[in-house]
Amino acid sequence: MSEKEKDKKRTLEEMFSELEAITVELENQELPLEEAFAKYRTGMELLKECNAAVDTVEKELQILEEA
């Protein structure tokens, strides 16, 4: 199973939970700069996935409301 397939199987709640964990780690002031940057990048990519998932749900709701 590819990494993208694994990502698609995560629920929105799981992605939000992972974002929260990344945020907590980034708030740790003792985190080395390179590691903090890597976590920030991961968080931003995850945030894009969350936004795409929310957009998909919103589109599905619009279709249901129009029916």
PDB file of N, CA, C and O in Angstrom:
ATOM      1  N   MET A   1       0.851  -1.178   0.000  1.00  0.00           N
ATOM      2  CA  MET A   1       0.000   0.000   0.000  1.00  0.00           C
ATOM      3  C   MET A   1       0.896   1.240   0.000  1.00  0.00           C
ATOM      4  O   MET A   1       1.820   1.343   0.806  1.00  0.00           O
ATOM      5  N   SER A   2       0.618   2.177  -0.906  1.00  0.00           N
ATOM      6  CA  SER A   2       1.440   3.379  -1.004  1.00  0.00           C
ATOM      7  C   SER A   2       1.095   4.348   0.125  1.00  0.00           C
ATOM      8  O   SER A   2       0.077   4.204   0.802  1.00  0.00           O
ATOM      9  N   GLU A   3       1.970   5.340   0.310  1.00  0.00           N
ATOM     10  CA  GLU A   3       1.754   6.350   1.356  1.00  0.00           C
ATOM     11  C   GLU A   3       0.467   7.131   1.093  1.00  0.00           C
ATOM     12  O   GLU A   3      -0.262   7.454   2.031  1.00  0.00           O
ATOM     13  N   LYS A   4       0.180   7.439  -0.174  1.00  0.00           N
ATOM     14  CA  LYS A   4      -1.042   8.186  -0.501  1.00  0.00           C
ATOM     15  C   LYS A   4      -2.281   7.369  -0.186  1.00  0.00           C
ATOM     16  O   LYS A   4      -3.282   7.923   0.270  1.00  0.00           O
ATOM     17  N   GLU A   5      -2.238   6.061  -0.417  1.00  0.00           N
ATOM     18  CA  GLU A   5      -3.376   5.213  -0.092  1.00  0.00           C
ATOM     19  C   GLU A   5      -3.612   5.193   1.410  1.00  0.00           C
ATOM     20  O   GLU A   5      -4.758   5.196   1.860  1.00  0.00           O
ATOM     21  N   LYS A   6      -2.529   5.171   2.192  1.00  0.00           N
ATOM     22  CA  LYS A   6      -2.665   5.210   3.646  1.00  0.00           C
ATOM     23  C   LYS A   6      -3.304   6.524   4.072  1.00  0.00           C
ATOM     24  O   LYS A   6      -4.175   6.539   4.941  1.00  0.00           O
ATOM     25  N   ASP A   7      -2.870   7.641   3.457  1.00  0.00           N
ATOM     26  CA  ASP A   7      -3.417   8.946   3.799  1.00  0.00           C
ATOM     27  C   ASP A   7      -4.911   9.009   3.516  1.00  0.00           C
ATOM     28  O   ASP A   7      -5.663   9.596   4.294  1.00  0.00           O
ATOM     29  N   LYS A   8      -5.347   8.416   2.417  1.00  0.00           N
ATOM     30  CA  LYS A   8      -6.758   8.461   2.059  1.00  0.00           C
ATOM     31  C   LYS A   8      -7.616   7.703   3.056  1.00  0.00           C
ATOM     32  O   LYS A   8      -8.798   8.010   3.210  1.00  0.00           O
ATOM     33  N   LYS A   9      -7.048   6.726   3.731  1.00  0.00           N
ATOM     34  CA  LYS A   9      -7.813   5.920   4.670  1.00  0.00           C
ATOM     35  C   LYS A   9      -7.941   6.592   6.039  1.00  0.00           C
ATOM     36  O   LYS A   9      -8.750   6.167   6.864  1.00  0.00           O
ATOM     37  N   ARG A  10      -7.144   7.643   6.287  1.00  0.00           N
ATOM     38  CA  ARG A  10      -7.253   8.351   7.570  1.00  0.00           C
ATOM     39  C   ARG A  10      -8.536   9.158   7.588  1.00  0.00           C
ATOM     40  O   ARG A  10      -8.933   9.745   6.581  1.00  0.00           O
ATOM     41  N   THR A  11      -9.174   9.181   8.738  1.00  0.00           N
ATOM     42  CA  THR A  11     -10.370  10.001   8.874  1.00  0.00           C
ATOM     43  C   THR A  11      -9.960  11.448   9.152  1.00  0.00           C
ATOM     44  O   THR A  11      -8.816  11.727   9.509  1.00  0.00           O
ATOM     45  N   LEU A  12     -10.895  12.336   8.984  1.00  0.00           N
ATOM     46  CA  LEU A  12     -10.651  13.742   9.269  1.00  0.00           C
ATOM     47  C   LEU A  12     -10.282  13.921  10.734  1.00  0.00           C
ATOM     48  O   LEU A  12      -9.417  14.730  11.070  1.00  0.00           O
ATOM     49  N   GLU A  13     -10.937  13.164  11.603  1.00  0.00           N
ATOM     50  CA  GLU A  13     -10.643  13.245  13.032  1.00  0.00           C
ATOM     51  C   GLU A  13      -9.212  12.812  13.326  1.00  0.00           C
ATOM     52  O   GLU A  13      -8.532  13.414  14.157  1.00  0.00           O
ATOM     53  N   GLU A  14      -8.760  11.766  12.640  1.00  0.00           N
ATOM     54  CA  GLU A  14      -7.381  11.295  12.825  1.00  0.00           C
ATOM     55  C   GLU A  14      -6.382  12.353  12.360  1.00  0.00           C
ATOM     56  O   GLU A  14      -5.355  12.572  13.002  1.00  0.00           O
ATOM     57  N   MET A  15      -6.691  13.003  11.244  1.00  0.00           N
ATOM     58  CA  MET A  15      -5.792  14.045  10.739  1.00  0.00           C
ATOM     59  C   MET A  15      -5.751  15.230  11.697  1.00  0.00           C
ATOM     60  O   MET A  15      -4.683  15.789  11.944  1.00  0.00           O
ATOM     61  N   PHE A  16      -6.916  15.621  12.243  1.00  0.00           N
ATOM     62  CA  PHE A  16      -6.951  16.723  13.210  1.00  0.00           C
ATOM     63  C   PHE A  16      -6.153  16.367  14.459  1.00  0.00           C
ATOM     64  O   PHE A  16      -5.445  17.207  15.014  1.00  0.00           O
ATOM     65  N   SER A  17      -6.273  15.125  14.892  1.00  0.00           N
ATOM     66  CA  SER A  17      -5.532  14.669  16.071  1.00  0.00           C
ATOM     67  C   SER A  17      -4.030  14.729  15.809  1.00  0.00           C
ATOM     68  O   SER A  17      -3.260  15.145  16.675  1.00  0.00           O
ATOM     69  N   GLU A  18      -3.622  14.316  14.625  1.00  0.00           N
ATOM     70  CA  GLU A  18      -2.199  14.376  14.269  1.00  0.00           C
ATOM     71  C   GLU A  18      -1.714  15.826  14.204  1.00  0.00           C
ATOM     72  O   GLU A  18      -0.604  16.132  14.640  1.00  0.00           O
ATOM     73  N   LEU A  19      -2.542  16.711  13.663  1.00  0.00           N
ATOM     74  CA  LEU A  19      -2.183  18.137  13.635  1.00  0.00           C
ATOM     75  C   LEU A  19      -2.020  18.689  15.044  1.00  0.00           C
ATOM     76  O   LEU A  19      -1.105  19.469  15.310  1.00  0.00           O
ATOM     77  N   GLU A  20      -2.906  18.283  15.940  1.00  0.00           N
ATOM     78  CA  GLU A  20      -2.817  18.741  17.324  1.00  0.00           C
ATOM     79  C   GLU A  20      -1.510  18.271  17.962  1.00  0.00           C
ATOM     80  O   GLU A  20      -0.860  19.028  18.683  1.00  0.00           O
ATOM     81  N   ALA A  21      -1.128  17.019  17.695  1.00  0.00           N
ATOM     82  CA  ALA A  21       0.123  16.483  18.246  1.00  0.00           C
ATOM     83  C   ALA A  21       1.326  17.256  17.702  1.00  0.00           C
ATOM     84  O   ALA A  21       2.269  17.544  18.439  1.00  0.00           O
ATOM     85  N   ILE A  22       1.289  17.587  16.422  1.00  0.00           N
ATOM     86  CA  ILE A  22       2.383  18.353  15.823  1.00  0.00           C
ATOM     87  C   ILE A  22       2.467  19.737  16.462  1.00  0.00           C
ATOM     88  O   ILE A  22       3.558  20.238  16.733  1.00  0.00           O
ATOM     89  N   THR A  23       1.318  20.347  16.698  1.00  0.00           N
ATOM     90  CA  THR A  23       1.280  21.669  17.332  1.00  0.00           C
ATOM     91  C   THR A  23       1.908  21.629  18.713  1.00  0.00           C
ATOM     92  O   THR A  23       2.681  22.516  19.075  1.00  0.00           O
ATOM     93  N   VAL A  24       1.579  20.606  19.481  1.00  0.00           N
ATOM     94  CA  VAL A  24       2.145  20.465  20.827  1.00  0.00           C
ATOM     95  C   VAL A  24       3.660  20.322  20.732  1.00  0.00           C
ATOM     96  O   VAL A  24       4.393  20.936  21.507  1.00  0.00           O
ATOM     97  N   GLU A  25       4.130  19.514  19.784  1.00  0.00           N
ATOM     98  CA  GLU A  25       5.571  19.327  19.620  1.00  0.00           C
ATOM     99  C   GLU A  25       6.258  20.633  19.222  1.00  0.00           C
ATOM    100  O   GLU A  25       7.359  20.929  19.686  1.00  0.00           O
ATOM    101  N   LEU A  26       5.597  21.415  18.353  1.00  0.00           N
ATOM    102  CA  LEU A  26       6.195  22.678  17.912  1.00  0.00           C
ATOM    103  C   LEU A  26       6.242  23.707  19.040  1.00  0.00           C
ATOM    104  O   LEU A  26       7.085  24.605  19.026  1.00  0.00           O
ATOM    105  N   GLU A  27       5.355  23.582  20.001  1.00  0.00           N
ATOM    106  CA  GLU A  27       5.360  24.509  21.139  1.00  0.00           C
ATOM    107  C   GLU A  27       6.506  24.227  22.099  1.00  0.00           C
ATOM    108  O   GLU A  27       6.801  25.046  22.969  1.00  0.00           O
ATOM    109  N   ASN A  28       7.149  23.083  21.951  1.00  0.00           N
ATOM    110  CA  ASN A  28       8.299  22.731  22.770  1.00  0.00           C
ATOM    111  C   ASN A  28       9.491  23.577  22.315  1.00  0.00           C
ATOM    112  O   ASN A  28      10.013  23.384  21.217  1.00  0.00           O
ATOM    113  N   GLN A  29       9.905  24.485  23.140  1.00  0.00           N
ATOM    114  CA  GLN A  29      10.961  25.428  22.764  1.00  0.00           C
ATOM    115  C   GLN A  29      12.337  24.774  22.686  1.00  0.00           C
ATOM    116  O   GLN A  29      13.282  25.381  22.182  1.00  0.00           O
ATOM    117  N   GLU A  30      12.457  23.556  23.174  1.00  0.00           N
ATOM    118  CA  GLU A  30      13.739  22.868  23.128  1.00  0.00           C
ATOM    119  C   GLU A  30      13.908  22.039  21.857  1.00  0.00           C
ATOM    120  O   GLU A  30      14.941  21.396  21.672  1.00  0.00           O
ATOM    121  N   LEU A  31      12.922  22.048  20.998  1.00  0.00           N
ATOM    122  CA  LEU A  31      12.967  21.292  19.748  1.00  0.00           C
ATOM    123  C   LEU A  31      14.015  21.923  18.831  1.00  0.00           C
ATOM    124  O   LEU A  31      13.979  23.131  18.598  1.00  0.00           O
ATOM    125  N   PRO A  32      14.945  21.124  18.308  1.00  0.00           N
ATOM    126  CA  PRO A  32      15.948  21.676  17.387  1.00  0.00           C
ATOM    127  C   PRO A  32      15.278  22.310  16.158  1.00  0.00           C
ATOM    128  O   PRO A  32      14.228  21.848  15.710  1.00  0.00           O
ATOM    129  N   LEU A  33      15.883  23.354  15.629  1.00  0.00           N
ATOM    130  CA  LEU A  33      15.297  24.117  14.536  1.00  0.00           C
ATOM    131  C   LEU A  33      14.986  23.246  13.321  1.00  0.00           C
ATOM    132  O   LEU A  33      13.906  23.363  12.741  1.00  0.00           O
ATOM    133  N   GLU A  34      15.907  22.382  12.933  1.00  0.00           N
ATOM    134  CA  GLU A  34      15.676  21.538  11.758  1.00  0.00           C
ATOM    135  C   GLU A  34      14.494  20.601  11.972  1.00  0.00           C
ATOM    136  O   GLU A  34      13.692  20.386  11.063  1.00  0.00           O
ATOM    137  N   GLU A  35      14.390  20.047  13.171  1.00  0.00           N
ATOM    138  CA  GLU A  35      13.271  19.158  13.476  1.00  0.00           C
ATOM    139  C   GLU A  35      11.962  19.941  13.518  1.00  0.00           C
ATOM    140  O   GLU A  35      10.930  19.458  13.053  1.00  0.00           O
ATOM    141  N   ALA A  36      12.005  21.134  14.068  1.00  0.00           N
ATOM    142  CA  ALA A  36      10.813  21.982  14.118  1.00  0.00           C
ATOM    143  C   ALA A  36      10.345  22.319  12.706  1.00  0.00           C
ATOM    144  O   ALA A  36       9.146  22.295  12.426  1.00  0.00           O
ATOM    145  N   PHE A  37      11.282  22.631  11.821  1.00  0.00           N
ATOM    146  CA  PHE A  37      10.922  22.951  10.446  1.00  0.00           C
ATOM    147  C   PHE A  37      10.297  21.740   9.756  1.00  0.00           C
ATOM    148  O   PHE A  37       9.316  21.881   9.025  1.00  0.00           O
ATOM    149  N   ALA A  38      10.858  20.551   9.983  1.00  0.00           N
ATOM    150  CA  ALA A  38      10.322  19.330   9.374  1.00  0.00           C
ATOM    151  C   ALA A  38       8.893  19.069   9.867  1.00  0.00           C
ATOM    152  O   ALA A  38       8.020  18.697   9.084  1.00  0.00           O
ATOM    153  N   LYS A  39       8.666  19.266  11.161  1.00  0.00           N
ATOM    154  CA  LYS A  39       7.327  19.069  11.714  1.00  0.00           C
ATOM    155  C   LYS A  39       6.357  20.124  11.182  1.00  0.00           C
ATOM    156  O   LYS A  39       5.193  19.826  10.912  1.00  0.00           O
ATOM    157  N   TYR A  40       6.843  21.351  11.035  1.00  0.00           N
ATOM    158  CA  TYR A  40       6.015  22.419  10.470  1.00  0.00           C
ATOM    159  C   TYR A  40       5.597  22.049   9.049  1.00  0.00           C
ATOM    160  O   TYR A  40       4.431  22.189   8.682  1.00  0.00           O
ATOM    161  N   ARG A  41       6.545  21.582   8.262  1.00  0.00           N
ATOM    162  CA  ARG A  41       6.247  21.195   6.875  1.00  0.00           C
ATOM    163  C   ARG A  41       5.220  20.057   6.852  1.00  0.00           C
ATOM    164  O   ARG A  41       4.272  20.089   6.068  1.00  0.00           O
ATOM    165  N   THR A  42       5.412  19.063   7.707  1.00  0.00           N
ATOM    166  CA  THR A  42       4.466  17.956   7.789  1.00  0.00           C
ATOM    167  C   THR A  42       3.077  18.461   8.174  1.00  0.00           C
ATOM    168  O   THR A  42       2.068  18.034   7.612  1.00  0.00           O
ATOM    169  N   GLY A  43       3.043  19.369   9.133  1.00  0.00           N
ATOM    170  CA  GLY A  43       1.766  19.937   9.562  1.00  0.00           C
ATOM    171  C   GLY A  43       1.071  20.701   8.455  1.00  0.00           C
ATOM    172  O   GLY A  43      -0.147  20.607   8.308  1.00  0.00           O
ATOM    173  N   MET A  44       1.827  21.455   7.676  1.00  0.00           N
ATOM    174  CA  MET A  44       1.235  22.216   6.578  1.00  0.00           C
ATOM    175  C   MET A  44       0.686  21.291   5.493  1.00  0.00           C
ATOM    176  O   MET A  44      -0.374  21.556   4.927  1.00  0.00           O
ATOM    177  N   GLU A  45       1.402  20.214   5.207  1.00  0.00           N
ATOM    178  CA  GLU A  45       0.912  19.242   4.229  1.00  0.00           C
ATOM    179  C   GLU A  45      -0.357  18.568   4.738  1.00  0.00           C
ATOM    180  O   GLU A  45      -1.298  18.348   3.975  1.00  0.00           O
ATOM    181  N   LEU A  46      -0.380  18.244   6.011  1.00  0.00           N
ATOM    182  CA  LEU A  46      -1.547  17.630   6.616  1.00  0.00           C
ATOM    183  C   LEU A  46      -2.734  18.595   6.615  1.00  0.00           C
ATOM    184  O   LEU A  46      -3.874  18.188   6.395  1.00  0.00           O
ATOM    185  N   LEU A  47      -2.457  19.861   6.861  1.00  0.00           N
ATOM    186  CA  LEU A  47      -3.506  20.875   6.840  1.00  0.00           C
ATOM    187  C   LEU A  47      -4.135  20.977   5.448  1.00  0.00           C
ATOM    188  O   LEU A  47      -5.348  21.142   5.326  1.00  0.00           O
ATOM    189  N   LYS A  48      -3.320  20.880   4.409  1.00  0.00           N
ATOM    190  CA  LYS A  48      -3.846  20.890   3.039  1.00  0.00           C
ATOM    191  C   LYS A  48      -4.763  19.695   2.805  1.00  0.00           C
ATOM    192  O   LYS A  48      -5.808  19.823   2.166  1.00  0.00           O
ATOM    193  N   GLU A  49      -4.370  18.530   3.326  1.00  0.00           N
ATOM    194  CA  GLU A  49      -5.209  17.332   3.201  1.00  0.00           C
ATOM    195  C   GLU A  49      -6.537  17.524   3.924  1.00  0.00           C
ATOM    196  O   GLU A  49      -7.592  17.133   3.423  1.00  0.00           O
ATOM    197  N   CYS A  50      -6.472  18.128   5.104  1.00  0.00           N
ATOM    198  CA  CYS A  50      -7.690  18.387   5.876  1.00  0.00           C
ATOM    199  C   CYS A  50      -8.611  19.331   5.105  1.00  0.00           C
ATOM    200  O   CYS A  50      -9.817  19.097   5.015  1.00  0.00           O
ATOM    201  N   ASN A  51      -8.044  20.384   4.557  1.00  0.00           N
ATOM    202  CA  ASN A  51      -8.842  21.337   3.785  1.00  0.00           C
ATOM    203  C   ASN A  51      -9.502  20.666   2.592  1.00  0.00           C
ATOM    204  O   ASN A  51     -10.670  20.925   2.301  1.00  0.00           O
ATOM    205  N   ALA A  52      -8.765  19.803   1.897  1.00  0.00           N
ATOM    206  CA  ALA A  52      -9.320  19.085   0.751  1.00  0.00           C
ATOM    207  C   ALA A  52     -10.455  18.163   1.192  1.00  0.00           C
ATOM    208  O   ALA A  52     -11.477  18.067   0.512  1.00  0.00           O
ATOM    209  N   ALA A  53     -10.280  17.489   2.322  1.00  0.00           N
ATOM    210  CA  ALA A  53     -11.322  16.592   2.832  1.00  0.00           C
ATOM    211  C   ALA A  53     -12.571  17.378   3.214  1.00  0.00           C
ATOM    212  O   ALA A  53     -13.687  16.948   2.923  1.00  0.00           O
ATOM    213  N   VAL A  54     -12.393  18.514   3.856  1.00  0.00           N
ATOM    214  CA  VAL A  54     -13.534  19.355   4.242  1.00  0.00           C
ATOM    215  C   VAL A  54     -14.236  19.882   2.993  1.00  0.00           C
ATOM    216  O   VAL A  54     -15.465  19.914   2.945  1.00  0.00           O
ATOM    217  N   ASP A  55     -13.478  20.294   1.991  1.00  0.00           N
ATOM    218  CA  ASP A  55     -14.075  20.762   0.736  1.00  0.00           C
ATOM    219  C   ASP A  55     -14.915  19.665   0.094  1.00  0.00           C
ATOM    220  O   ASP A  55     -16.004  19.928  -0.416  1.00  0.00           O
ATOM    221  N   THR A  56     -14.412  18.446   0.121  1.00  0.00           N
ATOM    222  CA  THR A  56     -15.148  17.320  -0.460  1.00  0.00           C
ATOM    223  C   THR A  56     -16.474  17.111   0.265  1.00  0.00           C
ATOM    224  O   THR A  56     -17.510  16.910  -0.368  1.00  0.00           O
ATOM    225  N   VAL A  57     -16.436  17.160   1.577  1.00  0.00           N
ATOM    226  CA  VAL A  57     -17.657  16.986   2.369  1.00  0.00           C
ATOM    227  C   VAL A  57     -18.635  18.123   2.083  1.00  0.00           C
ATOM    228  O   VAL A  57     -19.835  17.886   1.948  1.00  0.00           O
ATOM    229  N   GLU A  58     -18.135  19.345   1.989  1.00  0.00           N
ATOM    230  CA  GLU A  58     -19.012  20.486   1.701  1.00  0.00           C
ATOM    231  C   GLU A  58     -19.680  20.327   0.343  1.00  0.00           C
ATOM    232  O   GLU A  58     -20.867  20.621   0.203  1.00  0.00           O
ATOM    233  N   LYS A  59     -18.942  19.869  -0.652  1.00  0.00           N
ATOM    234  CA  LYS A  59     -19.519  19.654  -1.984  1.00  0.00           C
ATOM    235  C   LYS A  59     -20.589  18.572  -1.944  1.00  0.00           C
ATOM    236  O   LYS A  59     -21.634  18.700  -2.582  1.00  0.00           O
ATOM    237  N   GLU A  60     -20.324  17.504  -1.190  1.00  0.00           N
ATOM    238  CA  GLU A  60     -21.308  16.433  -1.064  1.00  0.00           C
ATOM    239  C   GLU A  60     -22.572  16.937  -0.383  1.00  0.00           C
ATOM    240  O   GLU A  60     -23.677  16.554  -0.769  1.00  0.00           O
ATOM    241  N   LEU A  61     -22.424  17.788   0.620  1.00  0.00           N
ATOM    242  CA  LEU A  61     -23.589  18.354   1.302  1.00  0.00           C
ATOM    243  C   LEU A  61     -24.404  19.256   0.370  1.00  0.00           C
ATOM    244  O   LEU A  61     -25.635  19.242   0.402  1.00  0.00           O
ATOM    245  N   GLN A  62     -23.716  20.029  -0.450  1.00  0.00           N
ATOM    246  CA  GLN A  62     -24.425  20.882  -1.404  1.00  0.00           C
ATOM    247  C   GLN A  62     -25.237  20.061  -2.381  1.00  0.00           C
ATOM    248  O   GLN A  62     -26.367  20.415  -2.717  1.00  0.00           O
ATOM    249  N   ILE A  63     -24.655  18.956  -2.839  1.00  0.00           N
ATOM    250  CA  ILE A  63     -25.367  18.071  -3.756  1.00  0.00           C
ATOM    251  C   ILE A  63     -26.604  17.488  -3.077  1.00  0.00           C
ATOM    252  O   ILE A  63     -27.673  17.419  -3.683  1.00  0.00           O
ATOM    253  N   LEU A  64     -26.461  17.070  -1.823  1.00  0.00           N
ATOM    254  CA  LEU A  64     -27.593  16.516  -1.086  1.00  0.00           C
ATOM    255  C   LEU A  64     -28.685  17.554  -0.857  1.00  0.00           C
ATOM    256  O   LEU A  64     -29.873  17.242  -0.935  1.00  0.00           O
ATOM    257  N   GLU A  65     -28.276  18.790  -0.575  1.00  0.00           N
ATOM    258  CA  GLU A  65     -29.263  19.848  -0.318  1.00  0.00           C
ATOM    259  C   GLU A  65     -30.019  20.205  -1.588  1.00  0.00           C
ATOM    260  O   GLU A  65     -31.182  20.603  -1.517  1.00  0.00           O
ATOM    261  N   GLU A  66     -29.388  20.074  -2.741  1.00  0.00           N
ATOM    262  CA  GLU A  66     -30.026  20.410  -4.012  1.00  0.00           C
ATOM    263  C   GLU A  66     -30.989  19.321  -4.461  1.00  0.00           C
ATOM    264  O   GLU A  66     -31.882  19.573  -5.270  1.00  0.00           O
ATOM    265  N   ALA A  67     -30.814  18.125  -3.944  1.00  0.00           N
ATOM    266  CA  ALA A  67     -31.657  16.996  -4.378  1.00  0.00           C
ATOM    267  C   ALA A  67     -33.043  17.076  -3.809  1.00  0.00           C
ATOM    268  O   ALA A  67     -33.872  16.205  -4.077  1.00  0.00           O
TER     269      ALA A  67
END
